[in-house]
Amino acid sequence: MIERQLDLTTPDGEMPTFVVHPEEGGPYPVVLFQMDAPGMREEIRNMARRLASAGYWVIAPQLYYRWVREYNVFETGDRDRMFELMSGLSNDMVWSDAAVCFAHAEGDDHADASVAGTVGYCMSGPFALYLASTHGERIRAAASIHGVALVTDRDDSPHANLDGVTAELYVGCAETDSYAPPEMVDAYEAALAASGATGRVEWYPGTEHGFSFSERPQYDRDASERHWERLHSLFRRNLHG
């Protein structure tokens, strides 16, 4: 595997970014891997590595770079700062950052930047779904894993931007999740069905918000491995061949 840490220049500053991909073969489809609210850390990089080993050029930006160069709530313990940082992000910001990531991929011979997928966890689940509606020329698959804010009263809510989406969407939900309660998930699923977009919502019984992360207290091994199976299947169907 080849990996590197670099800064990408965006309209808002320098964005620390992790890139990983197989050493041989390629060019590989691009996957934009979006961190959760606790911040960029080795656990995120390890998950990006696992995905890349299946044959993808994976890029994982540090989304809080506009305010801090580094942040990891598990090191600082400052949850108030975490909520402040995550609430400062917007779909427009993430769209801009994604465009920079894809532009970087276009300059790498190991990447096939014309074909991409994205996955977001927790706070970034809705970002992944939104990007599928705005980067449709290249994003062919998008996944939200225990994602929050699936339905809001904003015009850019994920549930309000499904018409015309050509990517396949996957939404994996924890059974117990105060950030995405059943009524929110049901409303998103109804909007998905009404839109005609390709995708599905799947519940993970017996799990809590954050179940996919092996270093978090909510980790559920069986559910996490199922989410990996779903991701690999989703990306294999849409990004290869």
C-alpha positions in Angstrom: 0.0 0.0 0.0 1.1 3.6 -0.7 0.0 6.3 1.7 0.8 9.9 2.3 -0.2 12.8 4.4 -0.4 16.2 2.5 -2.0 19.6 2.6 -4.4 20.5 -0.1 -5.0 24.2 -0.8 -8.7 25.1 -0.7 -10.4 28.5 -0.9 -10.5 28.5 2.9 -7.0 27.4 3.7 -4.7 24.4 3.9 -6.6 21.1 4.4 -4.6 18.2 6.0 -5.5 15.2 3.9 -4.7 11.4 4.0 -4.4 9.5 0.8 -4.0 5.7 0.5 -4.2 3.2 -2.3 -2.7 -0.1 -3.5 0.9 -0.1 -4.7 0.3 -2.0 -7.9 -2.4 -2.0 -10.6 -4.8 0.8 -11.1 -5.8 3.4 -11.8 -8.3 2.8 -9.0 -11.8 4.3 -8.5 -11.8 7.2 -6.0 -13.5 7.0 -2.6 -14.0 10.1 -0.5 -13.9 8.9 3.1 -15.4 11.5 5.5 -14.5 11.5 9.1 -17.0 11.6 12.0 -17.4 14.3 14.6 -14.6 13.2 17.0 -12.1 14.2 14.4 -9.2 12.9 12.3 -7.3 10.1 14.1 -5.5 6.9 13.4 -8.8 4.9 13.6 -10.1 6.9 10.6 -6.8 6.3 8.7 -7.0 2.6 9.5 -10.6 2.4 8.1 -9.4 4.2 5.0 -6.6 1.7 4.6 -9.0 -1.2 4.9 -11.2 0.2 2.2 -8.2 1.0 -0.1 -6.9 -2.6 0.2 -10.0 -3.7 -1.7 -8.8 -1.7 -4.7 -9.7 2.0 -4.2 -7.8 5.3 -4.2 -9.1 6.6 -0.9 -8.9 10.2 0.3 -9.8 11.4 3.8 -9.7 15.1 4.5 -9.5 16.8 7.9 -12.8 18.6 7.7 -12.2 21.0 10.7 -9.2 22.6 9.0 -10.9 26.0 8.8 -10.6 26.4 12.6 -7.9 23.9 13.8 -5.2 22.0 12.1 -5.7 18.9 14.3 -8.5 17.8 16.5 -9.3 14.5 18.2 -11.9 14.6 21.0 -10.6 11.3 22.4 -7.3 13.1 23.2 -8.7 16.5 24.3 -11.9 15.3 26.0 -13.5 18.6 25.0 -16.9 17.6 23.7 -18.2 21.2 23.7 -15.5 22.1 21.2 -16.4 19.0 19.1 -20.0 20.2 18.8 -18.9 23.7 18.1 -16.7 22.4 15.2 -19.2 20.1 13.7 -21.9 22.7 13.8 -19.7 25.1 11.9 -19.6 22.8 8.9 -22.1 23.1 6.0 -22.9 21.2 2.9 -21.5 24.1 0.8 -18.1 23.8 2.7 -18.0 20.0 2.2 -18.9 20.4 -1.5 -16.0 22.8 -1.9 -13.6 20.5 -0.1 -14.8 17.5 -2.1 -14.1 19.4 -5.4 -10.5 20.0 -4.2 -10.1 16.3 -3.3 -11.4 15.2 -6.8 -9.1 17.8 -8.5 -6.2 16.3 -6.6 -7.2 12.8 -7.7 -7.3 13.9 -11.3 -3.5 14.6 -11.1 -2.6 11.2 -9.7 -2.0 8.4 -12.2 -3.1 5.8 -9.6 -6.6 7.3 -9.5 -9.5 7.1 -11.9 -11.2 10.4 -10.8 -14.0 10.0 -13.3 -15.5 7.2 -11.1 -16.0 7.9 -7.4 -17.9 6.9 -4.3 -18.2 8.4 -0.8 -19.0 7.3 2.7 -19.7 9.4 5.7 -20.1 8.4 9.4 -22.2 10.1 12.0 -22.0 13.9 11.3 -20.7 13.2 7.7 -23.4 10.7 6.7 -25.7 13.5 5.4 -22.7 15.1 3.7 -22.1 11.9 1.7 -25.8 11.8 0.6 -25.7 15.5 -0.3 -22.6 15.1 -2.4 -24.3 12.3 -4.4 -26.9 14.9 -5.4 -24.3 17.6 -6.4 -21.4 15.6 -7.8 -23.5 13.3 -9.9 -21.2 13.5 -12.8 -18.7 11.3 -10.9 -20.2 10.0 -7.7 -21.9 6.7 -8.4 -22.4 5.4 -4.9 -22.8 7.0 -1.5 -23.2 5.6 2.0 -24.3 7.0 5.3 -23.4 5.0 8.3 -25.3 5.9 11.5 -25.6 9.3 9.9 -27.4 12.2 11.6 -29.7 15.0 10.2 -31.2 12.9 7.5 -34.3 15.0 7.5 -34.1 18.7 8.4 -36.1 21.9 7.5 -33.2 23.2 5.4 -33.4 23.3 1.6 -30.2 21.2 1.4 -31.5 18.4 3.7 -30.6 15.0 2.3 -34.2 14.0 2.0 -35.1 17.1 0.0 -32.3 16.5 -2.6 -33.1 13.0 -3.9 -34.7 13.8 -7.2 -32.3 13.2 -10.1 -29.8 11.4 -8.0 -28.1 8.8 -10.2 -25.8 7.3 -7.5 -26.8 4.2 -5.6 -27.5 5.2 -1.9 -27.1 3.1 1.2 -28.2 4.3 4.7 -27.2 2.1 7.6 -28.9 3.0 10.9 -28.4 2.1 14.5 -31.5 0.8 16.3 -30.8 3.2 19.2 -29.7 6.6 18.0 -30.8 9.9 19.5 -29.2 11.7 16.6 -31.3 9.8 14.0 -34.5 8.5 15.8 -36.8 6.1 14.0 -39.2 8.8 12.9 -36.4 10.6 11.1 -35.2 7.5 9.4 -38.7 6.5 8.4 -39.2 10.0 6.9 -36.0 9.7 4.9 -36.9 6.2 3.7 -40.3 7.5 2.5 -38.6 10.3 0.6 -36.2 7.9 -0.9 -39.0 5.7 -2.1 -40.9 8.6 -3.5 -38.0 10.0 -5.4 -37.3 7.0 -7.5 -33.6 7.1 -6.6 -31.8 3.8 -6.3 -31.0 2.8 -2.7 -32.1 1.4 0.6 -32.2 2.0 4.3 -31.1 -0.8 6.6 -31.5 -1.1 10.4 -28.8 -2.7 12.5 -30.7 -4.3 15.4 -29.3 -4.1 18.9 -26.8 -1.4 18.0 -26.2 2.2 19.2 -24.9 5.3 17.4 -21.2 4.7 16.5 -21.4 0.9 16.3 -19.0 0.7 13.3 -15.9 2.2 15.1 -13.8 -0.5 16.8 -12.3 2.0 19.3 -15.6 3.4 20.5 -17.6 2.0 23.5 -20.6 1.4 21.2 -18.6 -0.9 18.9 -20.6 -4.0 17.8 -18.3 -6.4 15.9 -21.0 -8.3 14.0 -22.8 -5.1 12.9 -19.5 -3.4 12.0 -18.4 -6.3 9.8 -21.9 -6.2 8.2 -21.4 -2.5 7.4 -18.0 -3.4 5.8 -19.7 -6.1 3.7 -22.4 -3.6 2.6 -19.8 -0.9 1.7 -17.7 -3.4 -0.4 -20.7 -4.6 -2.2 -22.0 -1.1 -2.9 -18.7 0.1 -4.3 -18.0 -3.1 -6.2 -21.4 -2.9 -8.0 -21.0 0.8 -8.9 -17.3 1.7 -9.2 -15.8 -1.4 -10.9 -16.5 -2.9 -14.2 
